[in-house]
Amino acid sequence: MSDKPFKEILIDAIEHKGMSLSKLSETSRVPERYIEFLIRGEHQELPSLPYLHGYIIRLADALDLDGNLLWEVFKRETEIRSSGRRDELPRNRFAIQPTNNAKIISITALSLIVLIYLIFRFNTLFGKPKITIIDPPQEVSTVFSSTFTITGTTDPENKLTINNELLDISSNGFFQKDVLLQEGINNFEIKAKKFLGRESSASRQILFQKPDSPSKPETQPESETQPENSPKNTEPSPQSEN
């Protein structure tokens, strides 16, 4: 058997046993496609060393051949594909795996970094946001113009809304919004919310009053005015001479 090429030994044994490839696959528990690759000499399609050795031993048992001798013939004429020093059968995924100290150290260090970050950023991420209304400073204000600019400050990372309208916040935390007032009381709800935290709100009422037009008193020329109780100038009537 050792003088013949591997595939001829395999073909002769299959013909001698009178087995189909499917029957041989079923008997040896070797995938049929790998038996075809061995017969055609397409060794680049075959699995790596541990699998291949087991397949050839099982084929030899099914064909009443010497498995070790058949394996030596195959190795002699074929460059066996290997995955290197770590070429081995896959491990049981339920078995206890060896501890990788470097991996544990890396995971621990990363966890500490994340923990420290969360500690220092806890208030920014999870705390209650601070919001300061600059104008109007009081909760209730009276103005005499129909336009007004609401201004204030908060953390630039917050989400800010005025009456549910989202506003942009500058990098230094300043925000502003021009509003058009209706005559009477105008209500505004300013809310700031952290990305992962709570929400703060501030309310403002702006009373818009239209300015009254000043009325000018009617005046009369000074020459035509005369106090009611002023004495009348009377000239004495001339007396006739006797």
C-alpha positions in Angstrom: 0.0 0.0 0.0 2.9 2.4 0.7 4.1 2.3 -2.9 0.9 3.7 -4.3 -0.2 7.4 -4.2 -2.7 8.2 -1.5 -5.7 8.8 -3.7 -5.2 5.5 -5.6 -5.1 3.6 -2.3 -8.3 5.3 -1.3 -10.0 4.7 -4.6 -9.0 1.0 -4.7 -10.2 0.4 -1.2 -13.6 2.1 -1.9 -14.0 0.0 -5.1 -13.0 -3.2 -3.2 -15.6 -2.5 -0.5 -18.2 -1.6 -3.1 -19.2 1.4 -1.1 -20.7 4.6 -2.4 -19.2 7.9 -1.1 -22.4 8.6 0.8 -22.3 5.2 2.5 -18.6 5.6 3.3 -19.4 9.0 4.8 -22.1 7.6 6.9 -19.9 4.7 8.1 -16.8 6.7 8.8 -18.6 9.9 10.0 -16.4 11.9 7.6 -18.2 14.6 5.6 -18.7 13.4 2.0 -17.2 16.6 0.6 -13.9 15.9 2.3 -13.8 12.4 0.9 -14.3 13.9 -2.6 -11.5 16.4 -2.0 -9.1 13.6 -0.9 -10.0 11.6 -4.0 -9.5 14.6 -6.3 -6.4 15.7 -4.6 -7.8 19.1 -3.7 -5.9 19.3 -0.4 -6.3 23.1 -0.1 -10.0 22.6 0.6 -9.3 20.2 3.5 -9.5 21.1 7.2 -6.4 21.6 9.4 -4.1 19.0 10.9 -6.1 17.7 13.9 -9.3 17.2 12.0 -7.6 15.7 8.9 -5.7 13.1 10.9 -8.9 12.0 12.6 -10.8 11.8 9.3 -8.1 9.7 7.6 -7.9 7.3 10.5 -11.7 6.8 10.4 -11.7 6.3 6.7 -9.0 3.6 7.1 -11.1 1.8 9.7 -14.2 1.9 7.5 -12.2 0.5 4.5 -10.2 -2.1 6.5 -6.9 -0.3 6.0 -4.0 0.5 8.4 -4.9 4.0 9.6 -1.4 5.0 10.7 0.2 3.7 7.5 -2.4 5.6 5.4 -1.7 8.7 7.3 2.0 8.4 6.7 1.4 8.0 3.0 -0.7 11.1 2.9 1.8 13.2 4.8 4.7 12.0 2.6 3.1 13.4 -0.6 1.1 16.3 0.8 2.0 19.6 2.4 -0.4 19.5 5.3 -2.1 22.8 6.1 -1.5 23.9 9.7 -2.5 26.8 11.8 0.9 27.0 13.6 2.1 26.1 17.0 -1.4 26.5 18.5 -2.9 24.0 16.0 -5.2 21.9 18.1 -8.7 20.7 18.3 -11.3 23.2 19.5 -11.8 23.2 23.2 -15.0 22.4 25.0 -16.7 25.8 25.5 -18.1 24.6 28.8 -14.7 23.7 30.2 -12.9 26.0 32.6 -10.6 28.2 30.6 -7.2 29.3 31.8 -7.0 32.7 33.4 -5.6 35.5 31.2 -4.0 37.8 33.8 -3.3 40.5 31.2 -6.9 40.6 30.1 -8.1 40.8 33.7 -5.8 43.6 34.5 -6.9 45.5 31.4 -10.6 45.1 32.2 -10.0 46.1 35.9 -8.1 49.2 34.8 -10.8 50.2 32.4 -13.5 49.7 35.0 -11.6 51.9 37.4 -11.2 54.7 34.8 -15.0 54.5 34.1 -15.8 54.6 37.8 -13.5 57.6 38.5 -15.1 59.4 35.5 -18.6 58.8 36.8 -17.6 60.0 40.3 -16.3 63.3 39.0 -19.0 63.7 36.5 -21.9 62.4 38.6 -23.4 65.8 39.3 -23.0 66.9 35.6 -24.6 63.7 34.3 -27.2 62.8 37.0 -27.7 65.8 39.3 -30.3 68.5 39.2 -29.4 71.2 36.7 -28.8 74.8 37.8 -30.6 77.5 35.9 -30.3 81.2 36.4 -32.7 83.8 34.8 -31.0 87.1 34.2 -33.8 89.0 32.7 -36.5 89.3 33.9 -35.0 88.9 37.3 -38.4 88.8 39.2 -41.1 86.2 38.8 -43.5 89.0 37.9 -42.5 92.0 35.8 -44.2 94.8 34.1 -43.0 96.2 30.7 -44.3 98.8 28.3 -42.9 97.3 25.1 -44.4 94.4 23.1 -40.9 92.8 22.5 -38.8 91.4 25.2 -35.6 89.3 25.4 -35.4 86.5 28.0 -31.8 85.8 29.0 -30.1 83.4 31.5 -27.4 80.9 32.0 -27.2 77.1 32.6 -24.7 74.3 31.9 -24.0 74.1 28.1 -24.5 70.3 28.2 -28.1 70.7 29.4 -31.2 70.7 27.3 -33.1 74.0 27.6 -36.6 74.9 26.6 -38.8 77.9 26.9 -42.5 77.0 26.7 -41.4 73.7 25.2 -39.3 75.3 22.5 -35.8 74.0 22.4 -33.1 76.7 22.6 -29.4 76.7 21.7 -27.0 77.2 24.6 -23.6 78.9 23.9 -20.3 77.3 25.0 -20.3 79.5 28.1 -23.8 78.5 29.1 -25.6 81.7 28.0 -29.0 81.6 26.4 -31.5 84.1 25.1 -34.9 84.3 23.4 -36.7 87.2 21.9 -40.5 87.0 22.6 -43.5 89.0 21.3 -45.8 89.9 24.2 -49.6 90.1 24.1 -51.3 92.8 26.1 -51.8 91.6 29.6 -50.0 88.7 31.4 -47.6 86.5 29.4 -46.5 83.2 31.1 -43.1 81.6 30.4 -41.8 78.3 31.7 -38.1 77.8 31.4 -36.8 74.3 31.8 -33.3 72.8 32.0 -32.7 69.0 31.9 -29.5 67.1 32.2 -28.7 64.4 29.7 -29.1 61.6 32.2 -30.3 63.5 35.2 -33.2 65.5 36.6 -35.0 68.6 35.5 -35.2 72.2 36.9 -37.6 74.9 35.9 -38.3 78.5 36.5 -41.5 80.5 35.8 -41.8 84.1 34.7 -44.8 86.3 34.2 -44.4 89.4 32.1 -47.3 92.0 32.2 -47.3 94.1 29.1 -49.1 97.4 29.4 -49.5 99.8 26.5 -48.3 103.2 27.5 -51.1 105.9 27.7 -50.8 108.9 25.4 -50.2 112.0 27.6 -53.0 114.5 27.3 -52.2 118.3 27.2 -54.5 120.7 29.2 -56.2 123.3 27.1 -54.9 126.8 27.7 -56.2 130.3 26.9 -54.2 133.4 26.0 -53.1 135.2 29.1 -54.7 138.4 27.8 -58.1 136.8 27.5 -58.0 135.2 31.0 -59.2 137.0 34.0 -59.6 135.8 37.6 -63.2 135.5 38.6 -62.8 137.4 41.9 -60.5 140.1 40.5 -61.9 143.6 41.1 -63.2 145.3 38.0 -61.4 148.4 37.0 -63.9 151.2 36.8 -63.2 154.7 35.9 -65.0 157.4 38.0 -67.6 159.1 36.0 -66.8 162.7 35.4 -68.9 165.1 37.6 -70.5 167.9 35.9 -69.6 171.3 37.0 -72.2 173.4 38.7 
